[in-house]
Amino acid sequence: MRSMRAGLVLHGRLLVTGRSLGLSPTRPCRSTASDSSACELKSKLGPTGAPSSDGARSQPVQEPVLSHQEEMMVRRLAEGLLAQNRASLARAITLLESRLPRSRLVSAALFDRLLAAQTHGASSESFRVGLSGPPGVGKSSFIEVLGKALTDRGHRVAVLAVDPSSHTSGGSLMGDKTRMPELTRDLRAYIRPSPTGGMLGGVARSTRDTIVLCEAAGFNIVLVETVGVGQSEFAVADMVDIFVLLIPPAGGDELQGIKRGIVELADLIVVTKADGELIVPARQVQAEYTSALKFLRPRWSKWKPKVLSVSAQNGEGMAQLWEKMEDFCRLARVSGELTVRRRNQCVSWMWGLVREGAAEMLLNYPAVRRRAKELEQRVAKGDLPPGVAADTLLEAFIGATCREFPLMEQHVEKPDESTSER
Ligand SMILES: Nc1nc2c(ncn2[C@@H]2O[C@H](COP(=O)(O)OP(=O)(O)OP(=O)(O)O)[C@@H](O)[C@H]2O)c(=O)[nH]1
């Protein structure tokens, strides 16, 4: 606790802005050893934004107290979510995606309430599936068929579509409901595009929290779909239980638009469109990947990545694929590795947000921003080693915060080593 306080004093701005962003003061995280989902509910806030991106000064400290209206909103949303009401889920996600400080405050309170209702117990039963593949590989057709098969078996399926290109192309291609017409009409399914503003690795920071909200609303299978753009696949792989890479039935990674390193992250590789004339090339690609995987170090003690081929057009291979996914889920649960993976993901997500928030905060000081430009140029020319430039920039940041909060300097305490970042 002491070290945490020191951190807050040292970065006085964090204290101020963290509060204005609605870091809930009410309760410490009550995560149990058996389930990291409580922490997921609790660690839902994105990076801080003060001073605001336009360089404006941060708001004065404001007590994160909800108005009566906001309290009512939180209660209604929580009740709606727990009653598996889709409209409440949609509203809760919209609230979560908002970057307005009050909205963050309200959504933090909502997560608090869900935590209090012990909904995290339910999410430990959920299964989070990441799906990625190059454009045109057949993701929507695949999800439509798999999703329908799952809802027919009684599962409740949420599909979160992350399209990192949507903020530049102006619209969310992946959110287009015509892509999965049957699943869109299915009352046991819920499809939602994830916006990409304020991205972490190309994935909306709210995507991860949206998974938790969907689980609270009773969706026991969450499919997170991403197109292979930027670093989005890597970010998605780090927020799911199983990561499935879809590959088209054509040779060569580059030809297929598959990024280096992504194959290593796949727990399952699925060659799509294995029908008609494409059966033979699909089987060839399957064989190529099967032998390539032999040389990779498995990420799980009880699971070796597998390669399958399927056709969304005629349904061939889809049942076997789901069987494999279930095998994976069972093994990962029984071995306890799933719990460990989720916990590690929470921690790494937290640090990712801290890094992103700290960089944002740092650059919001005009003086630091100016210094950064100058240092960048010197580093680019080779006049200054990057490490020295980074230290100089951090010093400029500390100088700026100390100038702003002169009393803070006197209170700077040595951070407790046991809790410092690894
Ligand atoms: N033969 C065959 N074609 C398929 C199959 N699945 C998808 N396709 C075709 O492949 C094309 C792309 O399919 P989509 O499902 O839209 O692929 P996607 O990866 O979602 O594409 P984006 O929306 O561009 O990311 C379409 O013309 C589909 O008809 C399949 O199982 N067999």
The ligand as an SDF file (V2000), in Angstrom:
LIG
                    3D

 32 34  0  0  0  0  0  0  0  0999 V2000
  -15.5710  -22.2990  -51.9840 N   0  0  0  0  0  0  0  0  0  0  0  0
  -15.7250  -21.6510  -50.8380 C   0  0  0  0  0  0  0  0  0  0  0  0
  -15.7780  -20.3210  -50.8100 N   0  0  0  0  0  0  0  0  0  0  0  0
  -15.9210  -19.7030  -49.6220 C   0  0  0  0  0  0  0  0  0  0  0  0
  -16.0280  -20.4340  -48.4230 C   0  0  0  0  0  0  0  0  0  0  0  0
  -16.1530  -19.5550  -47.4000 N   0  0  0  0  0  0  0  0  0  0  0  0
  -16.1210  -18.3250  -47.9530 C   0  0  0  0  0  0  0  0  0  0  0  0
  -15.9960  -18.4130  -49.2800 N   0  0  0  0  0  0  0  0  0  0  0  0
  -15.9490  -17.3140  -50.2400 C   0  0  0  0  0  0  0  0  0  0  0  0
  -14.8060  -16.5130  -49.9800 O   0  0  0  0  0  0  0  0  0  0  0  0
  -15.1160  -15.1340  -50.1410 C   0  0  0  0  0  0  0  0  0  0  0  0
  -14.7650  -14.3830  -48.8920 C   0  0  0  0  0  0  0  0  0  0  0  0
  -15.5760  -14.8650  -47.8450 O   0  0  0  0  0  0  0  0  0  0  0  0
  -15.8640  -14.0320  -46.5360 P   0  0  0  0  0  0  0  0  0  0  0  0
  -16.5420  -14.9330  -45.6060 O   0  0  0  0  0  0  0  0  0  0  0  0
  -16.5430  -12.7560  -46.8720 O   0  0  0  0  0  0  0  0  0  0  0  0
  -14.3770  -13.7280  -46.0870 O   0  0  0  0  0  0  0  0  0  0  0  0
  -13.8130  -12.7150  -45.0010 P   0  0  0  0  0  0  0  0  0  0  0  0
  -12.5050  -13.2460  -44.5700 O   0  0  0  0  0  0  0  0  0  0  0  0
  -14.8250  -12.4490  -43.9610 O   0  0  0  0  0  0  0  0  0  0  0  0
  -13.5810  -11.4920  -45.8570 O   0  0  0  0  0  0  0  0  0  0  0  0
  -13.5280  -10.0090  -45.3770 P   0  0  0  0  0  0  0  0  0  0  0  0
  -14.9440   -9.6910  -44.9840 O   0  0  0  0  0  0  0  0  0  0  0  0
  -13.0650   -9.2920  -46.6150 O   0  0  0  0  0  0  0  0  0  0  0  0
  -12.5670   -9.9800  -44.2680 O   0  0  0  0  0  0  0  0  0  0  0  0
  -16.5870  -15.0710  -50.5100 C   0  0  0  0  0  0  0  0  0  0  0  0
  -16.7020  -14.9700  -51.8980 O   0  0  0  0  0  0  0  0  0  0  0  0
  -17.1570  -16.4000  -50.0590 C   0  0  0  0  0  0  0  0  0  0  0  0
  -18.2300  -16.8330  -50.8240 O   0  0  0  0  0  0  0  0  0  0  0  0
  -15.9960  -21.8590  -48.4740 C   0  0  0  0  0  0  0  0  0  0  0  0
  -16.0690  -22.5890  -47.4890 O   0  0  0  0  0  0  0  0  0  0  0  0
  -15.8250  -22.4090  -49.7240 N   0  0  0  0  0  0  0  0  0  0  0  0
  1  2  1  0
  2  3  2  0
  2 32  1  0
  3  4  1  0
  4  5  2  0
  4  8  1  0
  5  6  1  0
  5 30  1  0
  6  7  2  0
  7  8  1  0
  8  9  1  0
  9 10  1  0
  9 28  1  0
 10 11  1  0
 11 12  1  0
 11 26  1  0
 12 13  1  0
 13 14  1  0
 14 15  2  0
 14 16  1  0
 14 17  1  0
 17 18  1  0
 18 19  2  0
 18 20  1  0
 18 21  1  0
 21 22  1  0
 22 23  2  0
 22 24  1  0
 22 25  1  0
 26 27  1  0
 26 28  1  0
 28 29  1  0
 30 31  2  0
 30 32  1  0
M  END
$$$$
